[in-house]
Amino acid sequence: MKQMILDIAPAPAPTLDGFVSGRNGELLVSLYALANGSNSDRFMYLWGAPGCGRSHLLTAVLAAARREGRVAVRFDPAVEVDDHALVAADDVHLLDADAQIALFNLHNRLRAGSGSLLASGDAAPLQLKLRDDLRTRLAAGLVYQVHGLNDAEKAAALRGHADARGFRLSQEVADYLLRHAERDMPSLLALLDALDRYSLASRRAITVPLLRELLNA
């Protein structure tokens, strides 16, 4: 039952407005500016532990930039993009040798033109196991660590996510989630989506007993 609900529960699209900033306030301001083209720094690199929100932010920036009428695409080594585009390259620490060369060349073309690059990885640029020239390029722009949320900030993020789905999340249910579920935000949000779907399917209010039932299903 639980796996079926997790599989079918839709998730709201990531947005910058929906990201609980916590200690990432300056980063969020810079990302808004990058998305709308008002940031004089056109190259940014984000790093942090899995589950900190890096992928959420990259997806949200692309969506925000497209709403501004900008060309905004994900990095694909096999696809050429215009030198005025905003390109997002997620998980650069996983790039193979050919993809690293492609990203290095793209970085140079975007810099020579009017484009922007938003990249992310699991470590600071100079600690990445990548080509030296690519690590240097990634370190040359704005670099931000994406800090994880504390429990109060996670609860706020969960309540915001619940609001986006159209239901109210009580403090009791939020506290139970934080005590008894996986603590990274992607897992927490997926479980909250599943709880919403389970509540609708069973026609019961979202309560701690309902959550406990779902966790034990």
Accessible surface in RSA format (square Angstrom, percent):
REM  Atomic radii and reference values for relative SASA: ProtOr
REM  Chains: A
REM  Algorithm: Lee & Richards
REM  Probe-radius: 1.40
REM  Slices: 20
REM RES _ NUM      All-atoms   Total-Side   Main-Chain    Non-polar    All polar
REM                ABS   REL    ABS   REL    ABS   REL    ABS   REL    ABS   REL
RES MET A   1   127.60  66.1  81.86  54.2  45.74 108.9  82.80  70.4  44.80  59.4
RES LYS A   2    63.95  31.2  63.04  38.7   0.91   2.2  28.22  25.4  35.74  38.1
RES GLN A   3   114.23  63.9 111.25  81.3   2.98   7.1  58.94 125.5  55.29  41.9
RES MET A   4   103.80  53.8  97.25  64.4   6.55  15.6  62.00  52.7  41.80  55.4
RES ILE A   5     3.98   2.3   3.98   3.0   0.00   0.0   3.98   2.9   0.00   0.0
RES LEU A   6    60.28  33.6  41.67  29.8  18.61  46.8  41.89  29.4  18.38  49.5
RES ASP A   7   102.18  71.6  66.84  66.5  35.35  83.6  26.58  62.5  75.61  75.4
RES ILE A   8    84.18  47.9  66.28  49.4  17.90  43.1  73.27  52.8  10.90  29.6
RES ALA A   9    18.25  16.8   1.26   2.0  16.98  38.6   1.26   1.8  16.98  45.0
RES PRO A  10    78.85  57.5  68.04  62.0  10.81  39.3  78.56  64.9   0.29   1.8
RES ALA A  11    70.60  64.9  42.00  64.8  28.61  65.1  43.30  61.0  27.30  72.3
RES PRO A  12    51.14  37.3  28.24  25.7  22.89  83.2  40.46  33.4  10.68  66.4
RES ALA A  13    79.93  73.5  59.19  91.3  20.74  47.2  64.28  90.5  15.65  41.5
RES PRO A  14    42.42  30.9  36.92  33.7   5.50  20.0  40.56  33.5   1.86  11.6
RES THR A  15    51.19  36.4  48.89  49.6   2.30   5.5  41.25  55.4   9.94  15.0
RES LEU A  16     3.72   2.1   2.49   1.8   1.23   3.1   2.49   1.7   1.23   3.3
RES ASP A  17   124.61  87.3  92.18  91.7  32.43  76.7  34.37  80.9  90.24  90.0
RES GLY A  18    52.75  65.0   0.00   N/A  52.75  65.0  31.15  85.5  21.60  48.4
RES PHE A  19    24.98  12.5  15.94   9.9   9.04  23.5  17.95  10.9   7.03  20.1
RES VAL A  20    40.82  26.9  32.13  29.1   8.68  20.9  37.37  32.5   3.45   9.4
RES SER A  21    34.47  29.1  31.07  41.5   3.40   7.8   2.85   6.1  31.62  44.3
RES GLY A  22    31.16  38.4   0.00   N/A  31.16  38.4   6.61  18.1  24.55  55.0
RES ARG A  23   164.17  68.9 134.36  68.5  29.81  71.0  70.75  96.7  93.41  56.6
RES ASN A  24     3.41   2.4   0.60   0.6   2.81   6.8   2.87   6.9   0.54   0.5
RES GLY A  25    33.07  40.8   0.00   N/A  33.07  40.8  28.87  79.2   4.20   9.4
RES GLU A  26   128.48  73.8 115.26  87.2  13.22  31.5  48.49  93.8  79.99  65.3
RES LEU A  27     3.47   1.9   2.54   1.8   0.93   2.3   2.54   1.8   0.93   2.5
RES LEU A  28    22.23  12.4  22.23  15.9   0.00   0.0  22.23  15.6   0.00   0.0
RES VAL A  29   104.81  69.0 102.83  93.1   1.98   4.8 103.79  90.2   1.02   2.8
RES SER A  30    14.41  12.2  11.96  16.0   2.45   5.6   2.45   5.2  11.96  16.8
RES LEU A  31     0.00   0.0   0.00   0.0   0.00   0.0   0.00   0.0   0.00   0.0
RES TYR A  32    84.44  39.4  83.09  47.3   1.35   3.5  76.50  57.5   7.93   9.8
RES ALA A  33    20.94  19.3  19.36  29.9   1.59   3.6  20.62  29.0   0.32   0.8
RES LEU A  34     3.08   1.7   2.24   1.6   0.84   2.1   2.75   1.9   0.33   0.9
RES ALA A  35     2.47   2.3   2.47   3.8   0.00   0.0   2.47   3.5   0.00   0.0
RES ASN A  36    71.86  49.6  49.25  47.6  22.61  54.4  13.03  31.4  58.82  56.9
RES GLY A  37    48.65  60.0   0.00   N/A  48.65  60.0  17.56  48.2  31.08  69.6
RES SER A  38    83.26  70.4  46.88  62.6  36.37  83.8  48.33 102.9  34.93  48.9
RES ASN A  39    25.71  17.7  13.02  12.6  12.69  30.6   5.39  13.0  20.33  19.6
RES SER A  40   109.80  92.8  73.30  97.8  36.50  84.1  58.74 125.1  51.07  71.5
RES ASP A  41    62.59  43.8  58.52  58.2   4.07   9.6   5.21  12.3  57.38  57.2
RES ARG A  42    68.27  28.7  64.46  32.9   3.81   9.1  26.55  36.3  41.72  25.3
RES PHE A  43    11.54   5.8  10.42   6.5   1.13   2.9  10.51   6.4   1.03   3.0
RES MET A  44     5.22   2.7   0.00   0.0   5.22  12.4   1.58   1.3   3.64   4.8
RES TYR A  45     1.00   0.5   0.92   0.5   0.08   0.2   0.92   0.7   0.08   0.1
RES LEU A  46     0.00   0.0   0.00   0.0   0.00   0.0   0.00   0.0   0.00   0.0
RES TRP A  47    59.78  24.0  59.78  28.9   0.00   0.0  54.74  29.2   5.05   8.2
RES GLY A  48     1.42   1.8   0.00   N/A   1.42   1.8   1.42   3.9   0.00   0.0
RES ALA A  49    67.49  62.1  56.15  86.6  11.34  25.8  60.62  85.4   6.86  18.2
RES PRO A  50   112.85  82.2  93.05  84.8  19.81  72.0  96.76  79.9  16.10 100.0
RES GLY A  51    24.70  30.5   0.00   N/A  24.70  30.5   6.70  18.4  18.01  40.3
RES CYS A  52    18.17  13.7   4.01   4.5  14.17  33.3   9.34  23.7   8.83   9.5
RES GLY A  53    16.76  20.7   0.00   N/A  16.76  20.7  14.90  40.9   1.86   4.2
RES ARG A  54    19.19   8.1  17.03   8.7   2.16   5.1   2.81   3.8  16.38   9.9
RES SER A  55    56.99  48.2  54.26  72.4   2.74   6.3  37.45  79.7  19.55  27.4
RES HIS A  56    47.88  26.2  41.16  28.6   6.73  17.2  31.59  32.6  16.29  19.0
RES LEU A  57     0.02   0.0   0.02   0.0   0.00   0.0   0.02   0.0   0.00   0.0
RES LEU A  58     0.00   0.0   0.00   0.0   0.00   0.0   0.00   0.0   0.00   0.0
RES THR A  59    42.87  30.5  41.95  42.5   0.92   2.2  32.80  44.1  10.07  15.2
RES ALA A  60     0.40   0.4   0.00   0.0   0.40   0.9   0.00   0.0   0.40   1.1
RES VAL A  61     0.34   0.2   0.34   0.3   0.00   0.0   0.34   0.3   0.00   0.0
RES LEU A  62     3.23   1.8   3.23   2.3   0.00   0.0   3.23   2.3   0.00   0.0
RES ALA A  63    29.49  27.1  26.49  40.9   3.00   6.8  28.51  40.1   0.99   2.6
RES ALA A  64    12.65  11.6  11.03  17.0   1.62   3.7  11.34  16.0   1.31   3.5
RES ALA A  65     0.00   0.0   0.00   0.0   0.00   0.0   0.00   0.0   0.00   0.0
RES ARG A  66   123.74  52.0 107.93  55.0  15.81  37.6  46.79  63.9  76.95  46.6
RES ARG A  67   165.78  69.6 126.24  64.4  39.53  94.1  78.39 107.1  87.38  53.0
RES GLU A  68   107.71  61.8  76.77  58.1  30.93  73.7  10.76  20.8  96.95  79.2
RES GLY A  69    68.72  84.7   0.00   N/A  68.72  84.7  35.88  98.5  32.84  73.5
RES ARG A  70    55.59  23.3  41.26  21.0  14.33  34.1  26.89  36.8  28.70  17.4
RES VAL A  71    67.62  44.5  59.63  54.0   7.98  19.2  64.54  56.1   3.08   8.3
RES ALA A  72     4.45   4.1   0.00   0.0   4.45  10.1   0.00   0.0   4.45  11.8
RES VAL A  73    45.39  29.9  44.63  40.4   0.75   1.8  45.39  39.4   0.00   0.0
RES ARG A  74   108.42  45.5  97.10  49.5  11.32  27.0  57.58  78.7  50.84  30.8
RES PHE A  75    32.80  16.4  11.52   7.1  21.28  55.4  12.65   7.7  20.15  57.7
RES ASP A  76    63.76  44.7  57.96  57.7   5.79  13.7  17.32  40.8  46.44  46.3
RES PRO A  77    72.37  52.7  47.01  42.9  25.36  92.2  48.18  39.8  24.19 150.3
RES ALA A  78    95.36  87.7  55.32  85.4  40.04  91.1  66.81  94.1  28.55  75.6
RES VAL A  79    86.98  57.2  72.18  65.3  14.80  35.7  75.12  65.3  11.86  32.2
RES GLU A  80   148.80  85.4 124.52  94.2  24.28  57.8  57.93 112.0  90.88  74.2
RES VAL A  81    25.79  17.0  15.22  13.8  10.57  25.5  22.63  19.7   3.16   8.6
RES ASP A  82    83.04  58.2  74.25  73.9   8.78  20.8  12.61  29.7  70.42  70.2
RES ASP A  83    66.39  46.5  62.61  62.3   3.78   8.9   6.89  16.2  59.49  59.3
RES HIS A  84    84.78  46.3  76.23  53.0   8.55  21.9  54.23  55.9  30.56  35.6
RES ALA A  85     0.00   0.0   0.00   0.0   0.00   0.0   0.00   0.0   0.00   0.0
RES LEU A  86     0.39   0.2   0.31   0.2   0.08   0.2   0.31   0.2   0.08   0.2
RES VAL A  87     0.79   0.5   0.79   0.7   0.00   0.0   0.79   0.7   0.00   0.0
RES ALA A  88     1.73   1.6   0.46   0.7   1.27   2.9   0.46   0.7   1.27   3.4
RES ALA A  89     2.96   2.7   0.86   1.3   2.10   4.8   2.96   4.2   0.00   0.0
RES ASP A  90    38.99  27.3  20.94  20.8  18.06  42.7  12.66  29.8  26.34  26.3
RES ASP A  91    46.02  32.2  44.55  44.3   1.46   3.5   7.23  17.0  38.79  38.7
RES VAL A  92     0.09   0.1   0.09   0.1   0.00   0.0   0.09   0.1   0.00   0.0
RES HIS A  93    51.89  28.4  29.72  20.7  22.17  56.7  17.31  17.8  34.57  40.2
RES LEU A  94   131.58  73.3 102.73  73.5  28.86  72.5 107.12  75.2  24.46  65.8
RES LEU A  95    33.54  18.7  23.26  16.6  10.28  25.8  25.34  17.8   8.20  22.1
RES ASP A  96    94.71  66.3  83.28  82.9  11.44  27.0  45.62 107.4  49.09  49.0
RES ALA A  97    69.43  63.8  62.73  96.8   6.70  15.2  64.04  90.2   5.39  14.3
RES ASP A  98   111.61  78.2 105.44 105.0   6.17  14.6  31.85  75.0  79.76  79.5
RES ALA A  99     8.34   7.7   7.84  12.1   0.50   1.1   7.88  11.1   0.46   1.2
RES GLN A 100    18.82  10.5  18.82  13.8   0.00   0.0   0.05   0.1  18.78  14.2
RES ILE A 101    72.32  41.2  72.32  53.9   0.00   0.0  72.32  52.1   0.00   0.0
RES ALA A 102    25.45  23.4  16.40  25.3   9.05  20.6  21.75  30.6   3.70   9.8
RES LEU A 103     0.00   0.0   0.00   0.0   0.00   0.0   0.00   0.0   0.00   0.0
RES PHE A 104    31.87  15.9  31.87  19.7   0.00   0.0  31.87  19.3   0.00   0.0
RES ASN A 105    73.61  50.8  71.71  69.3   1.89   4.6  22.82  54.9  50.79  49.1
RES LEU A 106    11.49   6.4  10.38   7.4   1.11   2.8  11.03   7.7   0.46   1.2
RES HIS A 107     1.62   0.9   1.62   1.1   0.00   0.0   0.68   0.7   0.94   1.1
RES ASN A 108    49.64  34.2  43.26  41.8   6.38  15.4  24.85  59.8  24.78  24.0
RES ARG A 109    86.64  36.4  81.87  41.7   4.77  11.4  60.45  82.6  26.19  15.9
RES LEU A 110     0.00   0.0   0.00   0.0   0.00   0.0   0.00   0.0   0.00   0.0
RES ARG A 111   108.51  45.6  98.59  50.3   9.93  23.6  49.82  68.1  58.70  35.6
RES ALA A 112    94.26  86.7  50.73  78.3  43.53  99.0  62.51  88.0  31.75  84.1
RES GLY A 113    25.99  32.1   0.00   N/A  25.99  32.1  14.28  39.2  11.71  26.2
RES SER A 114    71.10  60.1  58.47  78.0  12.64  29.1  46.47  99.0  24.64  34.5
RES GLY A 115     0.00   0.0   0.00   N/A   0.00   0.0   0.00   0.0   0.00   0.0
RES SER A 116     3.70   3.1   3.70   4.9   0.00   0.0   0.00   0.0   3.70   5.2
RES LEU A 117     3.00   1.7   2.84   2.0   0.16   0.4   2.84   2.0   0.16   0.4
RES LEU A 118     0.43   0.2   0.43   0.3   0.00   0.0   0.43   0.3   0.00   0.0
RES ALA A 119     0.09   0.1   0.09   0.1   0.00   0.0   0.09   0.1   0.00   0.0
RES SER A 120     0.00   0.0   0.00   0.0   0.00   0.0   0.00   0.0   0.00   0.0
RES GLY A 121     0.00   0.0   0.00   N/A   0.00   0.0   0.00   0.0   0.00   0.0
RES ASP A 122    66.01  46.2  48.95  48.7  17.06  40.3   9.32  21.9  56.69  56.5
RES ALA A 123    20.29  18.7  19.06  29.4   1.23   2.8  20.29  28.6   0.00   0.0
RES ALA A 124    22.88  21.0  22.88  35.3   0.00   0.0  22.88  32.2   0.00   0.0
RES PRO A 125     6.48   4.7   6.48   5.9   0.00   0.0   6.48   5.4   0.00   0.0
RES LEU A 126   114.92  64.0 100.84  72.1  14.08  35.4 100.84  70.8  14.08  37.9
RES GLN A 127   129.98  72.7 105.01  76.7  24.96  59.4  38.90  82.8  91.08  69.1
RES LEU A 128     8.37   4.7   1.10   0.8   7.27  18.3   2.93   2.1   5.44  14.6
RES LYS A 129   200.32  97.7 169.14 103.8  31.19  74.3 121.63 109.5  78.69  83.8
RES LEU A 130    16.90   9.4   0.74   0.5  16.16  40.6   5.14   3.6  11.76  31.7
RES ARG A 131    91.29  38.3  80.00  40.8  11.29  26.9  34.76  47.5  56.53  34.3
RES ASP A 132    99.09  69.4  92.04  91.6   7.05  16.7  34.60  81.4  64.49  64.3
RES ASP A 133    44.67  31.3  36.76  36.6   7.91  18.7  29.86  70.3  14.81  14.8
RES LEU A 134     0.00   0.0   0.00   0.0   0.00   0.0   0.00   0.0   0.00   0.0
RES ARG A 135    47.92  20.1  47.92  24.4   0.00   0.0   2.09   2.9  45.84  27.8
RES THR A 136    76.01  54.1  75.15  76.2   0.86   2.1  53.95  72.5  22.06  33.3
RES ARG A 137    73.47  30.8  72.62  37.0   0.85   2.0   9.24  12.6  64.23  38.9
RES LEU A 138     7.85   4.4   2.77   2.0   5.08  12.8   5.35   3.8   2.50   6.7
RES ALA A 139    34.76  32.0  17.18  26.5  17.57  40.0  17.28  24.3  17.48  46.3
RES ALA A 140    72.41  66.6  31.24  48.2  41.18  93.7  41.90  59.0  30.51  80.8
RES GLY A 141    23.04  28.4   0.00   N/A  23.04  28.4  11.48  31.5  11.56  25.9
RES LEU A 142    51.28  28.6  49.11  35.1   2.17   5.5  50.82  35.7   0.46   1.2
RES VAL A 143    58.28  38.4  30.12  27.3  28.16  67.9  30.12  26.2  28.16  76.4
RES TYR A 144    31.83  14.9  29.46  16.8   2.37   6.2  26.76  20.1   5.08   6.3
RES GLN A 145    75.50  42.2  63.54  46.4  11.96  28.5   7.74  16.5  67.76  51.4
RES VAL A 146     2.97   2.0   0.00   0.0   2.97   7.2   0.00   0.0   2.97   8.1
RES HIS A 147    55.95  30.6  52.96  36.8   2.99   7.7  27.12  28.0  28.83  33.6
RES GLY A 148    37.14  45.8   0.00   N/A  37.14  45.8  26.20  71.9  10.94  24.5
RES LEU A 149    28.01  15.6  12.87   9.2  15.14  38.1  13.56   9.5  14.45  38.9
RES ASN A 150    86.48  59.6  74.79  72.3  11.69  28.1  43.68 105.1  42.80  41.4
RES ASP A 151    66.68  46.7  63.04  62.7   3.64   8.6  27.39  64.5  39.28  39.2
RES ALA A 152    74.47  68.5  59.34  91.6  15.12  34.4  67.72  95.4   6.75  17.9
RES GLU A 153    37.24  21.4  35.63  27.0   1.61   3.8  18.55  35.9  18.69  15.3
RES LYS A 154    24.21  11.8  24.21  14.9   0.00   0.0   7.07   6.4  17.14  18.3
RES ALA A 155     4.83   4.4   4.83   7.5   0.00   0.0   4.83   6.8   0.00   0.0
RES ALA A 156    38.08  35.0  31.13  48.0   6.95  15.8  31.95  45.0   6.12  16.2
RES ALA A 157    13.78  12.7   8.55  13.2   5.24  11.9   9.26  13.0   4.52  12.0
RES LEU A 158     0.00   0.0   0.00   0.0   0.00   0.0   0.00   0.0   0.00   0.0
RES ARG A 159    86.34  36.3  86.14  43.9   0.20   0.5  36.13  49.4  50.21  30.4
RES GLY A 160    38.71  47.7   0.00   N/A  38.71  47.7  30.97  85.0   7.74  17.3
RES HIS A 161    27.58  15.1  21.14  14.7   6.44  16.5  13.95  14.4  13.63  15.9
RES ALA A 162     0.00   0.0   0.00   0.0   0.00   0.0   0.00   0.0   0.00   0.0
RES ASP A 163    99.16  69.5  78.93  78.6  20.23  47.8  29.64  69.7  69.52  69.3
RES ALA A 164    73.10  67.2  31.19  48.1  41.91  95.3  43.38  61.1  29.72  78.7
RES ARG A 165    51.63  21.7  18.97   9.7  32.66  77.8  14.01  19.1  37.62  22.8
RES GLY A 166    68.26  84.2   0.00   N/A  68.26  84.2  34.33  94.2  33.93  76.0
RES PHE A 167    34.15  17.1  23.10  14.3  11.05  28.7  32.92  20.0   1.22   3.5
RES ARG A 168   188.31  79.1 168.22  85.8  20.09  47.8  74.86 102.3 113.45  68.8
RES LEU A 169     5.21   2.9   0.00   0.0   5.21  13.1   0.00   0.0   5.21  14.0
RES SER A 170    23.28  19.7  21.53  28.7   1.75   4.0  18.21  38.8   5.07   7.1
RES GLN A 171    84.35  47.2  80.52  58.8   3.83   9.1  49.49 105.3  34.86  26.4
RES GLU A 172   114.01  65.5 108.40  82.0   5.62  13.4  56.77 109.8  57.25  46.7
RES VAL A 173     1.81   1.2   1.81   1.6   0.00   0.0   1.81   1.6   0.00   0.0
RES ALA A 174     0.00   0.0   0.00   0.0   0.00   0.0   0.00   0.0   0.00   0.0
RES ASP A 175    50.07  35.1  48.40  48.2   1.67   4.0  10.34  24.3  39.73  39.6
RES TYR A 176    25.32  11.8  25.32  14.4   0.00   0.0  11.60   8.7  13.72  16.9
RES LEU A 177     0.00   0.0   0.00   0.0   0.00   0.0   0.00   0.0   0.00   0.0
RES LEU A 178    10.34   5.8   8.70   6.2   1.64   4.1   8.85   6.2   1.49   4.0
RES ARG A 179   157.95  66.3 122.16  62.3  35.78  85.2  67.66  92.5  90.29  54.7
RES HIS A 180   101.44  55.4  69.32  48.2  32.12  82.2  50.66  52.2  50.78  59.1
RES ALA A 181    19.66  18.1   3.69   5.7  15.97  36.3  10.60  14.9   9.06  24.0
RES GLU A 182   124.37  71.4 115.94  87.7   8.42  20.1  38.61  74.7  85.75  70.0
RES ARG A 183   108.60  45.6 103.92  53.0   4.68  11.1  59.19  80.9  49.42  30.0
RES ASP A 184    54.91  38.5  43.73  43.5  11.19  26.5  30.73  72.3  24.18  24.1
RES MET A 185    25.16  13.0  24.63  16.3   0.53   1.3  24.63  20.9   0.53   0.7
RES PRO A 186    76.20  55.5  65.12  59.4  11.08  40.3  71.73  59.2   4.47  27.8
RES SER A 187    41.24  34.8  30.27  40.4  10.97  25.3  15.73  33.5  25.51  35.7
RES LEU A 188     0.06   0.0   0.00   0.0   0.06   0.1   0.06   0.0   0.00   0.0
RES LEU A 189    41.80  23.3  41.80  29.9   0.00   0.0  41.80  29.4   0.00   0.0
RES ALA A 190    45.02  41.4  39.23  60.5   5.80  13.2  43.70  61.5   1.32   3.5
RES LEU A 191    14.88   8.3  14.74  10.5   0.14   0.4  14.74  10.4   0.14   0.4
RES LEU A 192     0.00   0.0   0.00   0.0   0.00   0.0   0.00   0.0   0.00   0.0
RES ASP A 193     5.66   4.0   5.66   5.6   0.00   0.0   1.23   2.9   4.43   4.4
RES ALA A 194     0.00   0.0   0.00   0.0   0.00   0.0   0.00   0.0   0.00   0.0
RES LEU A 195     0.00   0.0   0.00   0.0   0.00   0.0   0.00   0.0   0.00   0.0
RES ASP A 196    11.37   8.0  11.37  11.3   0.00   0.0   0.00   0.0  11.37  11.3
RES ARG A 197    90.25  37.9  90.05  45.9   0.20   0.5   6.35   8.7  83.90  50.9
RES TYR A 198    20.85   9.7  20.85  11.9   0.00   0.0   7.79   5.9  13.06  16.1
RES SER A 199    12.60  10.6  11.46  15.3   1.14   2.6   0.34   0.7  12.27  17.2
RES LEU A 200   121.80  67.8 106.86  76.4  14.94  37.6 109.25  76.7  12.55  33.8
RES ALA A 201    81.24  74.7  41.47  64.0  39.77  90.5  53.74  75.7  27.50  72.8
RES SER A 202    39.12  33.1  14.73  19.7  24.39  56.2  25.02  53.3  14.10  19.8
RES ARG A 203   224.17  94.1 188.24  96.0  35.92  85.5  69.69  95.2 154.47  93.6
RES ARG A 204   103.23  43.3  92.39  47.1  10.84  25.8  48.69  66.5  54.54  33.1
RES ALA A 205    75.65  69.6  54.94  84.8  20.70  47.1  64.87  91.3  10.78  28.6
RES ILE A 206    30.01  17.1  10.03   7.5  19.98  48.1  10.03   7.2  19.98  54.2
RES THR A 207    57.34  40.8  54.76  55.5   2.58   6.1  50.04  67.2   7.30  11.0
RES VAL A 208    30.11  19.8  28.18  25.5   1.93   4.7  28.18  24.5   1.93   5.2
RES PRO A 209    77.82  56.7  72.87  66.4   4.96  18.0  73.32  60.5   4.50  28.0
RES LEU A 210     0.88   0.5   0.81   0.6   0.07   0.2   0.81   0.6   0.07   0.2
RES LEU A 211     0.00   0.0   0.00   0.0   0.00   0.0   0.00   0.0   0.00   0.0
RES ARG A 212   103.51  43.5 103.51  52.8   0.00   0.0  39.54  54.0  63.96  38.8
RES GLU A 213    71.57  41.1  62.14  47.0   9.43  22.5  37.77  73.1  33.80  27.6
RES LEU A 214     0.00   0.0   0.00   0.0   0.00   0.0   0.00   0.0   0.00   0.0
RES LEU A 215    39.23  21.8  25.36  18.1  13.87  34.9  25.36  17.8  13.87  37.3
RES ASN A 216   116.54  80.4  82.28  79.5  34.26  82.5  30.75  74.0  85.78  82.9
RES ALA A 217    64.08  58.9   7.85  12.1  56.23 127.9  41.66  58.7  22.42  59.4
END  Absolute sums over single chains surface
CHAIN  1 A    10743.7       8361.4       2382.2       5894.6       4849.0
END  Absolute sums over all chains
TOTAL         10743.7       8361.4       2382.2       5894.6       4849.0
